[in-house]
Amino acid sequence: MIQTRIESILSSLGLMEEEILPYGRDVAKILFDTKERPRKGKLILTTAITPTKAGEGKTTTAIGLADGLSLLGKKALACLREPSLGPVFGVKGGGTGGGKERLVPEEGINLHFTGDIHALTSANNLIAAMVDNEIFQNSELDIDPESVVFPRAMDMNDRSLRHIETCLGTKEGPRHASSFVITAASELMAILCLSQNLEDFLNRTEDIKVAKNHKGKDIFVRDLKIRNALEKLMKKAILPNLVSTSNNTPAIVHGGPFANIAHGTNSIIATDLSLRLADYVVTEAGFGSDLGMEKYLDIVSPIQGFTPDLIVLVCTIRALKLHGGKAFEDLDKPDCTSLEKGVPNLLFHIHNASQYGLPVLVCINLFPSDTKEEVDCLSSILKERNIPFSLCSSYEDGPEGALDLAQKAIAILNENKKGFHPIVTDSMDVLEKIETIAKKTYGAENVVYEKDVLEKIRSLSPEERRFSVCISKTPNSLSDNPKLLNVPKHTLHVKGLRIFHGARFLVPLTGSIVTMPGLPKVPLAKRMER
C-alpha cells in the first residue's frame, strides 16, 4: 500500500496516528498535549530588510532553510503562518513559498485549508451579531449603539467595508456606524496566536471590550454569555496544522496575523509544539525587522517563555537597489552603484536584530536577475564588516541551494552566543514604550501624537498601561511614510490608538495604515491560471 505524505511526516516526527486528526492525504491537525514531551529544539527566526512591494522571499527562504537542515540529516521543521485570502487575490499572492521551496498542498493551504480562518471569522462575527441583537432586543445590557467599537471581519481585501452603517431599514434597530477589518488584522487572530490553549483563548476573548451602556459602563464579550458557542466554533481551529514542504520536510502552519497591523507570526501553540518535535525549528516574522521581528521579541517571546536562538535576516539585491534610488520597474537591470547606496538599510536591520543580544546571519536571497558583479559587490561589503552571510538559491535549486545557509546557521547555533534582552519592558510607561520602539527600531528622531491620542493614553487604567505596545506601521519604509526609503530621517506620527484587551496590547496607529486593505488596480484574482 502506498504511504500517504502525511503518514511519512508522522513517522519522521515520531507521532502516532491517534495523535492527529487527518484532513485528507496531505494535512492533519495535531491533537496531543505538548507538555508530554520536553522542549528540545533550537529556534531560528527569519526576518528581512525593508521589503519591496513584491516581498523578498522570506517564507521561501524559511522553507528552504528547513529543507537544507533536513538534507544535512537534521531533524528540522518549518513553523509558519496561514495565508490570508486578501494577499492571495490582491498584490503579494500566496503565502506558501515559491520555486522549488513550497508548502504542500499549496493551493489548499492558500485557500480554505482546514477552515481555521473561517472559524475565526465566524467567531468574530458571532460577537458582532450578538452585540447588535442585544441592542435590537433592548436587553438588560442597555448597550449604547453609538459606543460599539467591535468590528466585523472577513478574510478578503475590501476597502468599501472600512466604514459602514448598519440597520438601514426601519425594523432592525437604531442605525449606527460599524466597520470591517480583514480577519488577519482582527483582535481574535492576535488572541489565537498569543494563547497557550483553548481555555486561554476563551478567557482572552471574553476580555474584549465591545461597547458601553447608556450609563458609560464598559461591556465585554463575557457579558454576552456566548463562551460555549465560541468554544464550539474554535475547538478545532485552536489545533495546529501539520503539512510538509515540497521536499518532505515537516511543517506546522497555524495562525496568520499581519505584522504591519498585528504582531505578525504564527501561534505560540504551534511554536511550542514544534520545539518539542524537532531539533531545529525555522519560523518567520512578517515584513522587516522593524515590524515582525520587533513584535516577536518584545511581545511574543515574553508570553511564550522562550526566545529565538538565531536571527536569519533576508535581503535581496533588488531591494537594496530600490533603497539606493533605483525605480521599482528597473530593479532587474544591473546597477552596483544603487546597490551600494542601499546598503545602509541592510546595516540598520542588522543593528536592529543585534541590539536584542541575538546572533544574526544575513541571507542574500538570490534572484535570476542578480549579476555576478552585484553579488560580489555585496559579498565584499559584508566581508569587510565581518558580518556572517550566506548566498541562498533555494528558489531555483531547492534544498541544495540552502545548504550553505543551513551549515552556517548550525555553526552559529553551536557557538551558543545568545544573550537575549528585550528593548521594551513592562516597567516602562506607555509613551516610553512607543518612543523606545520608534527610536531604536525605526530610527525616528522623535514622535508626534495627535491630541486625542495623548488624552486617550492619559486616561488608560493601570492594567492597560501594562499592556504591550504593537505599533501599526507601513512595511515599506522604516518611517510611517511608505515613500521614504533606505534609512530616512523622520518623525513618527501617531494618529490613533486602539486597545486590545483580549490580546493585551495597545495598537498605536501611524501614518495612513488601515486595518482593511484594498485591492490593487489589477488584482491577482484577475490573473490566476486554471
Secondary structure, DSSP 8 states (H G I E B T S, - for coil): ----HHHHHHHHHT--GGGEEE-SSS-EEE-S-GGGS----EEEEEEESS--TT---HHHHHHHHHHHHHHTT--EEEEE----HHHHHSSS--SSEETTEEEESHHHHHTTTTSHHHHHHHHHHHHHHHHHHHHHTT-TT-B-GGG----EEESS--GGGSSEEE--SSSS---EEE-EEEGGGSHHHHHHHH-SSHHHHHHHHHT-EEEEBTTS-EEEGGGG--HHHHHHHHTTTTS-EEEEETTS-EEEE-----TTTS--S--HHHHHHHHHH-SEEEEE-SSSIIIIIHHIIIIIHHHHT---SEEEEEE-HHHHHHHTT--GGGTTS--HHHHHHHHHHHHHHHHHHHTTT--EEEEEE--TT--HHHHHHHHHHHHHTT--EEEE-HHHHGGGGGHHHHHHHHHHHHH-------SS-TTS-HHHHHHHHHHHHS--SEEEE-HHHHHHHHT--HHHHTSEE--B--SSSSSS-TT--SS---EEEEEEEEEETTTTEEEEEETT--SS----SS-GGGS---
